[in-house]
């Protein structure tokens, strides 16, 4: 099955067993000095064991003074031993290992203690920065060569040179970023000089049979004077003449709204960058990797069958399910847990320096804990009753089954998936809906008993006496009682998303969080004029950065008005009366939709009954506190692994 995807490919002296690439995604699993940790080794080993053809280790600093903490580094000989442990683990689990050589320029802002090297004099993050000198440029070029030699010693099978995403080589190459007037700036030839010197330094430090990949942006999104795809194609041709074998065609940058394409959320179409890779491949005649929301085996196979690329990046697909490749190769696609592009764990988690030490995944709470959270069979199988068939309850049931317990899901409605399905009703989020449906089927197929139209009651617990009870009853939308509510049609955003009601005419959505904005999107798509009223000074506060960019861009395109710092006072015959810093005004509308948050459903009666019956009792997800799906699913996993 998927014959093209799982066919071998030869690049110089390296043969890969299939065309699937785990890209160099940042994890923050490295140590304080960039050293390889057991956690990072276990993370890569799991994906290699899962059948991936090539693991590319994340951005690895080549220059010690500009190497941020908890980013991988290969800038010193003392680090080689740790890298050897990593390559050994990948090889022992049937994979091949690459590493991405990197100088991060402004991305080193993650660690304010290190140097930030920039192409021009500039001000960034409150600092006045001086352009890198020509002497320092040569120092960095030498660092690339020395780092490459260390990689050979550490046992890597191939290397990747990062020349994208506003990092230092890309900053020199791009006319939108490089404003130098010396031999490294101005003309395309001059702007190409530094990255080409780095490529030659790497090529000269590695064996002839070792392939060299290059990460490159297809073009510069939203960057005035930036690189065009025609310039990229020309640079790639020259890079090929200087020793690059494979083009890893990415997109996006970290200083404009184009960042939305670097780790594209669900709002960005699947495979959005494939045609760029196909054109670059066609015009350079070089081996090419397609990148950009490729998250199913069917999609990957089609890209290869249509001869648009030689390999495909399937990164977050393998974060969500480290066994993705094995399952796809064996035809067990129904068992794959698919990435839904939520960005909550992989990107938002990476950027959340205060609350998360390393990345995680909404669909895979075990990410980053592959070794210490290995599931073990329970010594005594238990009958566990789960109140609620949403994502938290389903995750608990899945893990309980894997441990040998007997979960029974009590679902008051007629479907599994809960509010994940509701969220998936918003425009462009069909993947989320299908993921919830598929997950419910997986749990049922795995052996969980499901009782539909049957809420778990204290009487059932008293009569049947389970060993444990998990309350995953979720939350309910908060009812906002405004004076005059009877003068207009008023409904909840959840009812709009579920197509249970259709508001009349123009609509005011009260609440500018994720649910309110997605309800506004759905209403605008249905032809309603929409205004969003948000009490805080910004809308979309509960969205991650990249999802917020994408959602806001879409709402602007749909002419959805957003009024912030607006406290709603009453509803009258004309619309909603609000108070803003400018005073009171009436925002005209025909209907009102409420999206002011959710409150946990009460599970105290279940707790009391469980205690009387001698059953262990747990509360998870929104039933504990209304939050994001990533928190609910993590609690389902954590509870079930310890029951």
RODONU-983143 format. One line per field, with one value per residue (C-alpha): residue number from 1; residue in one letter; x, y negated, z negated. Coordinates in nm, 3 decimals, decimal comma, always signed. Layout:
num = c(NUM/...)
residu = c(a/...)
px = c(X/...)
py = c(Y/...)
pz = c(Z/...)
This chain:
num = c(1/2/3/4/5/6/7/8/9/10/11/12/13/14/15/16/17/18/19/20/21/22/23/24/25/26/27/28/29/30/31/32/33/34/35/36/37/38/39/40/41/42/43/44/45/46/47/48/49/50/51/52/53/54/55/56/57/58/59/60/61/62/63/64/65/66/67/68/69/70/71/72/73/74/75/76/77/78/79/80/81/82/83/84/85/86/87/88/89/90/91/92/93/94/95/96/97/98/99/100/101/102/103/104/105/106/107/108/109/110/111/112/113/114/115/116/117/118/119/120/121/122/123/124/125/126/127/128/129/130/131/132/133/134/135/136/137/138/139/140/141/142/143/144/145/146/147/148/149/150/151/152/153/154/155/156/157/158/159/160/161/162/163/164/165/166/167/168/169/170/171/172/173/174/175/176/177/178/179/180/181/182/183/184/185/186/187/188/189/190/191/192/193/194/195/196/197/198/199/200/201/202/203/204/205/206/207/208/209/210/211/212/213/214/215/216/217/218/219/220/221/222/223/224/225/226/227/228/229/230/231/232/233/234/235/236/237/238/239/240/241/242/243/244/245/246/247/248/249/250/251/252/253/254/255/256/257/258/259/260/261/262/263/264/265/266/267/268/269/270/271/272/273/274/275/276/277/278/279/280/281/282/283/284/285/286/287/288/289/290/291/292/293/294/295/296/297/298/299/300/301/302/303/304/305/306/307/308/309/310/311/312/313/314/315/316/317/318/319/320/321/322/323/324/325/326/327/328/329/330/331/332/333/334/335/336/337/338/339/340/341/342/343/344/345/346/347/348/349/350/351/352/353/354/355/356/357/358/359/360/361/362/363/364/365/366/367/368/369/370/371/372/373/374/375/376/377/378/379/380/381/382/383/384/385/386/387/388/389/390/391/392/393/394/395/396/397/398/399/400/401/402/403/404/405/406/407/408/409/410/411/412/413/414/415/416/417/418/419/420/421/422/423/424/425/426/427/428/429/430/431/432/433/434/435/436/437/438/439/440/441/442/443/444/445/446/447/448/449/450/451/452/453/454/455/456/457/458/459/460/461/462/463/464/465/466/467/468/469/470/471/472/473/474/475/476/477/478/479/480/481/482/483/484/485/486/487/488/489/490/491/492/493/494/495/496/497/498/499/500/501/502/503/504/505/506/507/508/509/510/511/512/513/514/515/516/517/518/519/520/521/522/523/524/525/526/527/528/529/530/531/532/533/534/535/536/537/538/539/540/541/542/543/544/545/546/547/548/549/550/551/552/553/554/555/556/557/558/559/560/561/562/563/564/565/566/567/568/569/570/571/572/573/574/575/576/577/578/579/580/581/582/583/584/585/586/587/588/589/590/591/592/593/594/595/596/597/598/599/600/601/602/603/604/605/606/607/608/609/610/611/612/613/614/615/616/617/618/619/620/621/622/623/624/625/626/627/628/629/630/631/632/633/634/635/636/637/638/639/640/641/642/643)
residu = c(x/x/x/x/x/x/x/x/x/x/x/x/x/x/x/x/x/x/x/x/x/x/x/x/x/x/x/x/x/x/x/x/x/x/x/x/x/x/x/x/x/x/x/x/x/x/x/x/x/x/x/x/x/x/x/x/x/x/x/x/x/x/x/x/x/x/x/x/x/x/x/x/x/x/x/x/x/x/x/x/x/x/x/x/x/x/x/x/x/x/x/x/x/x/x/x/x/x/x/x/x/x/x/x/x/x/x/x/x/x/x/x/x/x/x/x/x/x/x/x/x/x/x/x/x/x/x/x/x/x/x/x/x/x/x/x/x/x/x/x/x/x/x/x/x/x/x/x/x/x/x/x/x/x/x/x/x/x/x/x/x/x/x/x/x/x/x/x/x/x/x/x/x/x/x/x/x/x/x/x/x/x/x/x/x/x/x/x/x/x/x/x/x/x/x/x/x/x/x/x/x/x/x/x/x/x/x/x/x/x/x/x/x/x/x/x/x/x/x/x/x/x/x/x/x/x/x/x/x/x/x/x/x/x/x/x/x/x/x/x/x/x/x/x/x/x/x/x/x/x/x/x/x/x/x/x/x/x/x/x/x/x/x/x/x/x/x/x/x/x/x/x/x/x/x/x/x/x/x/x/x/x/x/x/x/x/x/x/x/x/x/x/x/x/x/x/x/x/x/x/x/x/x/x/x/x/x/x/x/x/x/x/x/x/x/x/x/x/x/x/x/x/x/x/x/x/x/x/x/x/x/x/x/x/x/x/x/x/x/x/x/x/x/x/x/x/x/x/x/x/x/x/x/x/x/x/x/x/x/x/x/x/x/x/x/x/x/x/x/x/x/x/x/x/x/x/x/x/x/x/x/x/x/x/x/x/x/x/x/x/x/x/x/x/x/x/x/x/x/x/x/x/x/x/x/x/x/x/x/x/x/x/x/x/x/x/x/x/x/x/x/x/x/x/x/x/x/x/x/x/x/x/x/x/x/x/x/x/x/x/x/x/x/x/x/x/x/x/x/x/x/x/x/x/x/x/x/x/x/x/x/x/x/x/x/x/x/x/x/x/x/x/x/x/x/x/x/x/x/x/x/x/x/x/x/x/x/x/x/x/x/x/x/x/x/x/x/x/x/x/x/x/x/x/x/x/x/x/x/x/x/x/x/x/x/x/x/x/x/x/x/x/x/x/x/x/x/x/x/x/x/x/x/x/x/x/x/x/x/x/x/x/x/x/x/x/x/x/x/x/x/x/x/x/x/x/x/x/x/x/x/x/x/x/x/x/x/x/x/x/x/x/x/x/x/x/x/x/x/x/x/x/x/x/x/x/x/x/x/x/x/x/x/x/x/x/x/x/x/x/x/x/x/x/x/x/x/x/x/x/x/x/x/x/x/x/x/x/x/x/x/x/x/x/x/x/x/x/x/x/x/x/x/x/x/x/x/x/x/x/x/x/x)
px = c(+0,000/+0,124/+0,392/+0,551/+0,564/+0,732/+0,976/+1,350/+1,547/+1,921/+2,101/+2,478/+2,593/+2,281/+1,978/+1,659/+1,403/+1,109/+1,023/+0,897/+1,102/+1,067/+1,174/+1,391/+1,115/+1,221/+1,147/+1,334/+1,431/+1,803/+1,997/+2,104/+2,417/+2,250/+2,356/+2,157/+1,936/+1,785/+1,445/+1,549/+1,701/+1,378/+1,170/+1,372/+1,402/+1,022/+0,977/+1,254/+1,095/+0,765/+0,902/+1,023/+1,279/+1,486/+1,492/+1,635/+1,747/+1,627/+1,815/+2,164/+2,371/+2,712/+2,846/+2,872/+2,834/+2,501/+2,371/+2,048/+1,981/+1,767/+1,827/+2,044/+2,408/+2,693/+2,928/+3,184/+3,371/+3,239/+2,891/+2,987/+2,933/+2,572/+2,505/+2,659/+2,408/+2,129/+2,243/+2,300/+1,942/+1,798/+2,006/+1,924/+1,556/+1,584/+1,615/+1,866/+1,983/+2,038/+2,098/+2,014/+2,305/+2,187/+2,277/+1,956/+2,013/+1,714/+1,565/+1,823/+1,600/+1,463/+1,776/+1,864/+2,203/+2,352/+2,471/+2,227/+2,402/+2,223/+2,287/+2,235/+2,229/+1,880/+1,662/+1,493/+1,325/+1,424/+1,793/+2,006/+2,209/+2,516/+2,562/+2,787/+3,139/+3,318/+3,565/+3,278/+3,116/+3,428/+3,424/+3,067/+3,157/+3,438/+3,197/+2,971/+3,264/+3,379/+3,022/+2,984/+3,302/+3,166/+2,844/+3,043/+3,223/+2,890/+2,754/+2,501/+2,410/+2,352/+2,333/+2,092/+2,193/+1,918/+1,883/+1,526/+1,298/+1,497/+1,792/+2,133/+2,197/+1,846/+1,886/+2,188/+2,017/+1,694/+1,682/+1,400/+1,634/+1,986/+2,063/+2,442/+2,662/+2,975/+3,056/+2,785/+2,499/+2,328/+2,331/+2,190/+2,545/+2,665/+2,366/+2,430/+2,794/+2,758/+2,519/+2,732/+3,046/+2,867/+2,762/+3,117/+3,254/+3,008/+3,069/+3,446/+3,415/+3,206/+3,271/+3,191/+2,925/+2,739/+2,434/+2,378/+2,022/+1,922/+1,614/+1,493/+1,185/+0,987/+0,968/+0,942/+0,580/+0,468/+0,825/+0,870/+1,165/+1,192/+1,294/+1,079/+1,046/+1,249/+1,541/+1,507/+1,524/+1,839/+2,001/+1,912/+2,080/+2,398/+2,376/+2,349/+2,669/+2,836/+2,740/+2,372/+2,187/+1,833/+1,604/+1,375/+1,119/+0,962/+0,784/+0,731/+0,938/+0,946/+0,909/+0,589/+0,245/+0,420/+0,511/+0,172/+0,325/+0,622/+0,410/+0,078/-0,236/-0,560/-0,672/-0,408/-0,501/-0,333/-0,043/-0,043/+0,327/+0,344/+0,312/+0,607/+0,820/+0,704/+0,804/+1,144/+1,205/+1,103/+1,322/+1,631/+1,620/+1,718/+1,570/+1,304/+1,111/+0,752/+0,655/+0,337/+0,044/+0,094/-0,073/-0,226/-0,067/-0,315/-0,210/+0,162/+0,123/-0,063/+0,213/+0,474/+0,257/+0,199/+0,577/+0,568/+0,842/+1,088/+1,015/+0,758/+0,790/+0,547/+0,640/+0,344/+0,181/+0,451/+0,424/+0,058/+0,131/+0,491/+0,367/+0,225/+0,459/+0,418/+0,040/+0,023/+0,261/+0,058/-0,271/-0,394/-0,484/-0,801/-0,577/-0,369/-0,417/-0,398/-0,260/-0,535/-0,313/-0,420/-0,063/-0,147/+0,138/+0,398/+0,413/+0,232/+0,397/+0,740/+0,688/+0,537/+0,862/+0,690/+0,452/+0,596/+0,958/+0,929/+0,676/+0,376/+0,082/-0,292/-0,340/-0,040/+0,019/+0,306/+0,519/+0,841/+0,771/+0,831/+1,060/+0,921/+0,553/+0,566/+0,232/+0,236/-0,032/-0,227/-0,168/-0,542/-0,779/-1,052/-1,401/-1,384/-1,693/-1,638/-1,904/-1,884/-1,765/-1,577/-1,207/-1,094/-1,316/-1,212/-0,841/-0,893/-1,073/-0,801/-0,524/-0,726/-0,775/-0,403/-0,338/-0,585/-0,872/-1,240/-1,370/-1,740/-1,830/-2,164/-2,265/-2,580/-2,603/-2,584/-2,222/-1,866/-1,624/-1,800/-1,706/-1,424/-1,698/-1,866/-1,536/-1,504/-1,830/-1,661/-1,560/-1,229/-1,216/-1,360/-1,034/-1,102/-1,454/-1,334/-1,051/-1,305/-1,531/-1,235/-1,108/-1,446/-1,452/-1,097/-1,190/-1,502/-1,308/-1,044/-1,303/-1,455/-1,821/-2,024/-2,373/-2,529/-2,826/-2,724/-2,580/-2,394/-2,605/-2,544/-2,800/-2,597/-2,282/-2,464/-2,617/-2,324/-2,032/-1,745/-1,388/-1,333/-1,528/-1,388/-1,604/-1,549/-1,885/-1,737/-1,874/-2,178/-2,196/-2,248/-2,584/-2,548/-2,862/-2,869/-3,160/-3,392/-3,285/-3,645/-3,640/-3,410/-3,338/-3,063/-2,882/-2,558/-2,258/-2,247/-2,601/-2,496/-2,191/-2,402/-2,657/-2,930/-3,040/-3,008/-2,994/-3,191/-3,032/-2,736/-2,573/-2,382/-2,160/-2,096/-1,754/-1,440/-1,261/-1,204/-1,567/-1,705/-1,467/-1,542/-1,916/-1,864/-1,678/-1,961/-2,223/-2,029/-1,982/-2,362/-2,411/-2,487/-2,334/-2,147/-1,995/-1,803/-1,821/-1,529/-1,495/-1,114/-0,882/-0,799/-0,997/-0,873/-0,678/-0,722/-0,583/-0,218/-0,017/-0,035/-0,401/-0,482/-0,305/-0,494/-0,835/-0,805/-0,697/-1,000/-1,242/-1,102/-1,161/-1,521/-1,573/-1,646/-1,628/-1,459/-1,521/-1,291/-1,304/-1,680/-1,890/-2,240/-2,510/-2,844/-3,029/-3,293/-3,510/-3,221/-2,930/-2,682/-2,595/-2,224/-1,995/-1,648/-1,375/-1,545/-1,882/-2,210/-2,338/-2,585/-2,444/-2,725/-2,824/-3,120/-2,990/-2,748/-2,515/-2,353/-1,996/-1,892/-1,727/-1,821/-1,862/-1,789/-2,083/-2,143/-2,009/-2,044/-2,330/-2,113/-1,831/-2,056/-2,199/-1,850/-1,724/-2,021/-1,966/-1,595/-1,491/-1,193/-1,312/-1,140/-1,244/-1,081/-1,106/-1,363/-1,550/-1,253/-1,212/-1,312/-0,992/-0,848/-0,871/-0,498/-0,546/-0,851/-0,685/-0,366/-0,568/-0,747/-0,412/-0,254/-0,545/-0,575/-0,204/-0,217/-0,552)
py = c(+0,000/-0,349/-0,196/-0,524/-0,666/-0,355/-0,302/-0,358/-0,653/-0,685/-1,018/-1,001/-0,718/-0,718/-0,496/-0,585/-0,308/-0,539/-0,896/-1,020/-1,290/-1,401/-1,766/-1,965/-2,086/-2,274/-2,085/-2,271/-1,925/-2,001/-2,092/-2,431/-2,431/-2,270/-1,919/-1,615/-1,484/-1,137/-1,299/-1,410/-1,069/-0,893/-1,134/-1,056/-0,686/-0,657/-0,812/-0,598/-0,286/-0,410/-0,366/-0,713/-0,711/-1,012/-1,199/-1,551/-1,675/-2,027/-2,352/-2,297/-2,603/-2,614/-2,914/-2,897/-3,270/-3,283/-2,940/-2,976/-2,754/-2,446/-2,465/-2,183/-2,281/-2,120/-2,416/-2,244/-1,914/-1,837/-1,790/-1,514/-1,228/-1,323/-1,343/-0,998/-0,858/-1,017/-0,886/-0,542/-0,538/-0,638/-0,375/-0,102/-0,168/-0,134/-0,498/-0,737/-1,056/-1,407/-1,735/-2,091/-2,336/-2,678/-3,031/-3,188/-3,565/-3,735/-3,399/-3,384/-3,634/-3,325/-3,355/-3,720/-3,613/-3,520/-3,725/-3,823/-3,844/-4,049/-4,137/-4,514/-4,775/-4,740/-4,770/-4,451/-4,347/-4,677/-4,637/-4,841/-4,587/-4,644/-4,462/-4,159/-4,249/-4,082/-3,927/-3,782/-3,657/-3,454/-3,324/-3,198/-3,038/-2,850/-2,747/-2,584/-2,379/-2,275/-2,185/-1,972/-1,780/-1,716/-1,581/-1,331/-1,216/-1,189/-0,945/-1,151/-1,013/-1,353/-1,722/-2,007/-2,372/-2,608/-2,896/-3,007/-3,171/-3,495/-3,310/-3,455/-3,293/-3,383/-3,736/-3,782/-3,627/-3,829/-4,175/-4,255/-4,202/-4,269/-4,639/-4,615/-4,817/-4,598/-4,282/-4,096/-4,326/-4,490/-4,263/-3,911/-3,780/-3,966/-3,865/-3,502/-3,520/-3,435/-3,138/-2,998/-3,030/-2,837/-2,566/-2,525/-2,510/-2,232/-2,042/-2,054/-1,912/-1,605/-1,292/-1,295/-1,026/-1,222/-1,413/-1,779/-1,909/-2,276/-2,423/-2,711/-2,934/-2,922/-3,302/-3,583/-3,626/-3,980/-4,113/-4,420/-4,369/-4,007/-3,702/-3,589/-3,227/-3,307/-3,427/-3,119/-2,895/-3,072/-3,046/-2,677/-2,609/-2,778/-2,598/-2,270/-2,352/-2,411/-2,078/-2,085/-1,766/-1,807/-2,109/-2,110/-2,369/-2,553/-2,887/-3,163/-3,392/-3,517/-3,894/-3,930/-3,770/-3,516/-3,337/-3,169/-2,955/-2,838/-2,623/-2,644/-2,605/-2,437/-2,761/-2,718/-2,468/-2,129/-2,100/-2,478/-2,481/-2,170/-2,352/-2,575/-2,267/-2,114/-2,423/-2,450/-2,080/-2,113/-2,416/-2,314/-1,942/-1,879/-1,634/-1,814/-1,767/-1,894/-2,066/-2,220/-2,051/-1,710/-1,496/-1,187/-0,898/-0,943/-1,304/-1,218/-0,932/-1,156/-1,421/-1,159/-0,983/-1,316/-1,364/-1,692/-1,596/-1,319/-1,310/-1,457/-1,619/-1,468/-1,640/-1,714/-1,400/-1,206/-1,420/-1,324/-0,958/-0,830/-0,505/-0,693/-0,530/-0,175/-0,206/-0,355/-0,097/+0,186/+0,042/-0,045/-0,400/-0,392/-0,355/-0,665/-0,957/-1,253/-1,601/-1,864/-2,172/-2,319/-2,443/-2,435/-2,207/-2,213/-2,589/-2,762/-2,517/-2,594/-2,969/-2,941/-2,972/-3,023/-2,727/-2,452/-2,332/-2,165/-2,100/-1,874/-1,771/-1,798/-1,455/-1,292/-1,390/-1,139/-1,356/-1,434/-1,163/-0,862/-0,689/-0,775/-0,744/-0,406/-0,243/+0,073/+0,334/+0,293/+0,560/+0,577/+0,490/+0,250/+0,164/-0,212/-0,418/-0,736/-1,005/-1,179/-1,082/-1,398/-1,399/-1,380/-1,079/-0,910/-0,957/-0,810/-0,511/-0,457/-0,448/-0,235/+0,023/+0,027/+0,098/+0,388/+0,213/+0,227/-0,124/-0,198/-0,535/-0,688/-0,944/-1,150/-1,221/-1,014/-1,075/-1,071/-1,362/-1,632/-1,994/-1,890/-1,813/-2,145/-2,323/-2,124/-2,270/-2,609/-2,690/-2,530/-2,297/-1,979/-1,799/-1,857/-1,717/-1,412/-1,357/-1,345/-1,105/-0,883/-0,884/-0,773/-0,486/-0,388/-0,369/-0,163/+0,065/+0,113/+0,263/-0,015/+0,029/-0,281/-0,350/-0,625/-0,834/-0,729/-0,988/-0,834/-0,879/-0,821/-0,539/-0,353/-0,385/-0,264/+0,033/+0,148/+0,056/-0,014/-0,019/-0,378/-0,669/-0,941/-1,251/-1,399/-1,574/-1,888/-2,239/-2,433/-2,781/-3,063/-3,237/-3,615/-3,784/-4,133/-4,370/-4,367/-4,023/-3,949/-4,226/-4,037/-3,683/-3,570/-3,235/-3,063/-3,043/-2,665/-2,641/-2,846/-2,626/-2,311/-2,455/-2,421/-2,781/-3,035/-3,396/-3,656/-3,935/-4,125/-3,979/-4,103/-3,835/-3,913/-3,771/-3,785/-3,471/-3,166/-3,050/-3,396/-3,455/-3,117/-3,179/-3,516/-3,339/-3,088/-3,364/-3,577/-3,273/-3,228/-3,587/-3,768/-4,110/-4,054/-4,264/-4,114/-4,289/-4,211/-4,343/-4,312/-4,541/-4,269/-3,991/-3,636/-3,640/-3,263/-3,183/-3,103/-3,354/-3,185/-3,085/-3,441/-3,581/-3,343/-3,391/-3,771/-3,784/-3,578/-3,795/-4,110/-3,951/-3,879/-4,240/-4,128/-4,429/-4,389/-4,640/-4,593/-4,743/-4,719/-4,640/-4,527/-4,699/-4,603/-4,491/-4,718/-4,721/-4,858/-4,647/-4,612/-4,908/-4,909/-5,127/-5,194/-5,441/-5,686/-5,656/-5,471/-5,368/-5,126/-4,870/-4,794/-4,431/-4,200/-3,908/-3,847/-3,550/-3,483/-3,354/-3,462/-3,142/-2,815/-2,685/-2,334/-2,099/-1,983/-1,636/-1,650/-1,397/-1,148/-1,206/-1,144/-0,825/-0,699/-0,752/-0,564/-0,279/-0,260/-0,364/-0,587/-0,918/-1,156/-1,477/-1,569/-1,823/-2,100/-1,928/-2,029/-2,375/-2,505/-2,529/-2,421/-2,074/-2,016/-2,035/-1,808/-1,535/-1,552/-1,498/-1,203/-1,044/-1,123/-0,990/-0,668/-0,586/-0,605/-0,433)
pz = c(+0,000/+0,087/+0,306/+0,411/+0,058/-0,076/+0,210/+0,151/+0,286/+0,348/+0,293/+0,349/+0,121/-0,097/-0,045/-0,233/-0,278/-0,205/-0,103/-0,443/-0,615/-0,977/-0,943/-1,179/-1,410/-1,721/-2,043/-2,321/-2,448/-2,429/-2,740/-2,872/-2,653/-2,353/-2,448/-2,339/-2,621/-2,680/-2,616/-2,266/-2,194/-2,295/-2,083/-1,769/-1,843/-1,861/-1,514/-1,365/-1,515/-1,376/-1,024/-0,921/-0,639/-0,750/-1,080/-1,052/-1,391/-1,462/-1,405/-1,542/-1,628/-1,464/-1,661/-2,041/-2,127/-1,939/-2,046/-2,252/-2,552/-2,486/-2,110/-1,980/-1,926/-1,735/-1,788/-2,011/-2,013/-2,361/-2,211/-1,966/-2,213/-2,275/-1,903/-1,861/-2,111/-1,908/-1,571/-1,721/-1,856/-1,517/-1,339/-1,591/-1,530/-1,153/-1,047/-0,897/-1,065/-0,935/-1,119/-1,024/-1,051/-1,165/-1,263/-1,391/-1,360/-1,529/-1,633/-1,910/-2,092/-2,272/-2,488/-2,566/-2,703/-2,365/-2,069/-1,797/-1,459/-1,195/-0,834/-0,879/-1,151/-1,295/-1,601/-1,714/-2,038/-2,196/-2,109/-1,871/-1,677/-1,460/-1,130/-1,134/-1,017/-0,727/-0,971/-1,172/-0,853/-0,780/-1,137/-1,089/-0,755/-0,928/-1,204/-0,944/-0,814/-1,161/-1,263/-0,949/-1,036/-1,386/-1,232/-1,027/-1,341/-1,525/-1,266/-1,073/-0,732/-0,570/-0,657/-0,590/-0,551/-0,674/-0,428/-0,507/-0,764/-0,822/-0,975/-0,893/-0,550/-0,432/-0,571/-0,343/-0,040/-0,058/+0,095/-0,145/-0,440/-0,311/-0,271/-0,291/-0,056/-0,068/+0,126/-0,068/+0,031/+0,326/+0,631/+0,633/+0,680/+0,370/+0,160/+0,255/+0,147/-0,225/-0,190/+0,092/-0,120/-0,395/-0,149/-0,021/-0,376/-0,460/-0,137/-0,183/-0,536/-0,453/-0,247/+0,124/+0,077/-0,195/-0,067/-0,149/-0,175/-0,180/-0,350/-0,134/-0,123/+0,201/+0,185/-0,070/-0,184/-0,275/-0,258/-0,034/+0,196/+0,084/+0,281/+0,572/+0,674/+0,985/+0,769/+0,550/+0,854/+0,974/+0,630/+0,605/+0,941/+0,818/+0,482/+0,673/+0,861/+0,523/+0,368/+0,261/+0,360/+0,225/+0,191/-0,113/+0,003/-0,287/-0,311/-0,565/-0,781/-1,137/-1,089/-0,884/-0,867/-0,646/-0,969/-0,932/-0,656/-0,862/-1,095/-0,910/-1,123/-1,017/-0,850/-0,576/-0,299/-0,310/-0,067/-0,007/+0,087/+0,306/+0,640/+0,545/+0,477/+0,806/+1,005/+0,834/+0,899/+1,262/+1,333/+1,134/+1,217/+0,852/+0,602/+0,399/+0,076/+0,058/-0,266/-0,407/-0,585/-0,429/-0,694/-0,533/-0,348/-0,062/-0,014/-0,029/+0,217/+0,463/+0,453/+0,538/+0,798/+0,974/+0,983/+0,792/+0,545/+0,463/+0,089/-0,149/-0,489/-0,736/-1,058/-1,277/-1,136/-1,322/-1,633/-1,657/-1,583/-1,596/-1,437/-1,135/-0,882/-1,009/-1,020/-0,669/-0,521/-0,675/-0,552/-0,904/-0,810/-1,024/-1,330/-1,253/-1,493/-1,258/-1,318/-1,292/-1,257/-1,591/-1,668/-2,039/-2,146/-1,868/-1,803/-2,087/-2,326/-2,179/-2,224/-2,573/-2,765/-3,101/-3,114/-2,892/-2,904/-2,563/-2,288/-2,322/-2,102/-2,147/-1,991/-2,159/-2,524/-2,537/-2,307/-2,489/-2,747/-2,524/-2,771/-3,115/-3,020/-2,850/-2,918/-3,127/-3,176/-3,497/-3,760/-3,826/-3,541/-3,653/-3,540/-3,477/-3,405/-3,204/-3,213/-2,878/-2,531/-2,440/-2,357/-2,720/-2,788/-2,462/-2,539/-2,885/-2,734/-2,472/-2,731/-2,972/-2,697/-2,622/-2,990/-3,005/-3,186/-3,086/-3,015/-2,969/-2,816/-2,912/-2,651/-2,695/-2,322/-2,007/-1,908/-2,040/-2,010/-2,211/-2,151/-1,918/-1,666/-1,740/-1,676/-1,356/-1,226/-1,175/-0,816/-0,717/-1,016/-0,869/-0,956/-1,325/-1,297/-1,107/-1,357/-1,640/-1,453/-1,360/-1,719/-1,849/-1,600/-1,699/-2,067/-1,992/-1,758/-2,028/-2,262/-2,470/-2,559/-2,471/-2,602/-2,393/-2,513/-2,865/-3,102/-3,392/-3,706/-4,078/-4,058/-3,793/-4,003/-4,316/-4,136/-3,915/-4,148/-3,904/-4,036/-3,921/-3,777/-3,552/-3,517/-3,171/-3,146/-2,994/-3,012/-2,896/-2,739/-2,987/-2,959/-2,953/-3,083/-2,933/-2,987/-2,689/-2,563/-2,466/-2,207/-1,969/-1,863/-2,104/-2,075/-2,170/-1,935/-1,982/-1,844/-1,541/-1,475/-1,511/-1,264/-1,525/-1,474/-1,194/-1,315/-1,124/-0,921/-1,061/-1,371/-1,674/-1,828/-2,194/-2,279/-2,066/-2,180/-1,959/-1,969/-1,896/-1,606/-1,451/-1,490/-1,319/-1,038/-0,994/-0,992/-0,743/-0,518/-0,526/-0,409/-0,735/-0,805/-1,134/-1,411/-1,704/-2,043/-2,274/-2,628/-2,634/-2,439/-2,187/-2,021/-1,981/-2,305/-2,348/-2,003/-1,945/-1,742/-1,403/-1,427/-1,529/-1,221/-0,993/-1,156/-1,164/-0,800/-0,705/-0,903/-0,743/-0,404/-0,505/-0,627/-0,983/-1,212/-1,552/-1,831/-2,131/-2,482/-2,444/-2,752/-2,652/-2,859/-2,705/-2,398/-2,246/-1,935/-1,728/-1,847/-2,133/-2,356/-2,438/-2,640/-2,497/-2,599/-2,359/-2,534/-2,481/-2,141/-1,990/-1,749/-1,508/-1,442/-1,389/-1,598/-1,885/-1,928/-2,265/-2,298/-2,646/-2,760/-2,923/-3,277/-3,405/-3,442/-3,798/-3,877/-4,255/-4,261/-4,070/-4,316/-4,614/-4,463/-4,373/-4,727/-4,871/-4,623/-4,707/-4,357/-4,283/-4,139/-3,894/-3,718/-3,387/-3,110/-3,104/-3,388/-3,602/-3,448/-3,105/-2,899/-2,566/-2,415/-2,464/-2,842/-2,842/-2,635/-2,842/-3,159/-3,002/-2,920/-3,256/-3,458/-3,261/-3,279/-3,658/-3,732)
